[in-house]
Amino acid sequence: MEILNYQVSDGQSGIRIDRYLSEMNEELSRSYIQKLLKEQKITVNGSAVKANYKVQEGDETVSYTHLRA
């Protein structure tokens, strides 16, 4: 399992969490990210969020994932 941490910067505020994470790590597809969200393996500021969550400047995201080769 790999843990991915990201801090949302000013220019990234207002986009959906699935889009944000797919832009931050091109190895993760949006459908895979949505699966992780459904399994509550992605948190923002310590709380699980849904796929329609829009990130805000300063949010800290943590993803628990198995990266595919």
C-alpha positions as CSV (number, residue, x, y, z in Angstrom):
1,M,0.0,0.0,0.0
2,E,1.2,3.5,-0.9
3,I,0.2,6.6,1.0
4,L,0.0,9.8,-1.2
5,N,-0.2,13.2,0.5
6,Y,-1.0,16.4,-1.3
7,Q,-1.6,20.0,-0.1
8,V,-4.0,22.0,-2.3
9,S,-2.6,25.3,-3.6
10,D,-4.4,28.5,-4.4
11,G,-4.8,27.8,-8.2
12,Q,-6.4,24.4,-7.6
13,S,-9.4,25.5,-5.4
14,G,-12.9,24.6,-6.5
15,I,-12.2,21.4,-8.5
16,R,-13.6,18.0,-7.7
17,I,-11.4,15.8,-5.6
18,D,-11.3,13.0,-8.2
19,R,-10.1,15.4,-10.9
20,Y,-7.6,17.1,-8.5
21,L,-6.0,13.7,-7.6
22,S,-5.9,12.5,-11.2
23,E,-4.0,15.7,-12.1
24,M,-1.6,15.3,-9.2
25,N,-0.8,11.7,-10.1
26,E,-1.3,10.6,-13.7
27,E,-0.9,6.9,-12.7
28,L,-4.3,7.0,-11.0
29,S,-7.4,7.0,-13.3
30,R,-10.5,9.0,-12.2
31,S,-12.5,5.8,-12.0
32,Y,-9.9,4.2,-9.7
33,I,-9.9,7.3,-7.6
34,Q,-13.7,7.2,-7.4
35,K,-13.4,3.5,-6.2
36,L,-11.0,4.6,-3.5
37,L,-13.4,7.4,-2.5
38,K,-16.3,4.9,-2.3
39,E,-14.1,2.7,0.0
40,Q,-13.3,5.8,2.1
41,K,-9.6,5.4,1.4
42,I,-9.2,9.1,0.6
43,T,-9.4,11.7,3.2
44,V,-9.3,15.5,3.2
45,N,-8.2,17.1,6.5
46,G,-8.7,13.8,8.3
47,S,-12.2,13.0,7.1
48,A,-13.5,10.8,4.3
49,V,-15.1,12.7,1.5
50,K,-17.4,11.9,-1.5
51,A,-16.4,12.2,-5.2
52,N,-18.2,15.5,-5.6
53,Y,-16.1,17.2,-2.9
54,K,-14.5,20.4,-4.2
55,V,-11.0,21.0,-2.8
56,Q,-10.1,24.3,-1.2
57,E,-6.7,26.0,-0.8
58,G,-4.9,24.5,2.2
59,D,-6.8,21.2,2.2
60,E,-4.6,18.2,2.9
61,T,-5.5,15.1,1.0
62,V,-4.3,11.6,1.9
63,S,-4.8,8.6,-0.4
64,Y,-4.2,5.0,0.6
65,T,-3.7,3.2,-2.7
66,H,-2.1,0.3,-4.5
67,L,-0.4,1.8,-7.6
68,R,-0.7,-0.4,-10.6
69,A,2.4,-1.1,-12.6
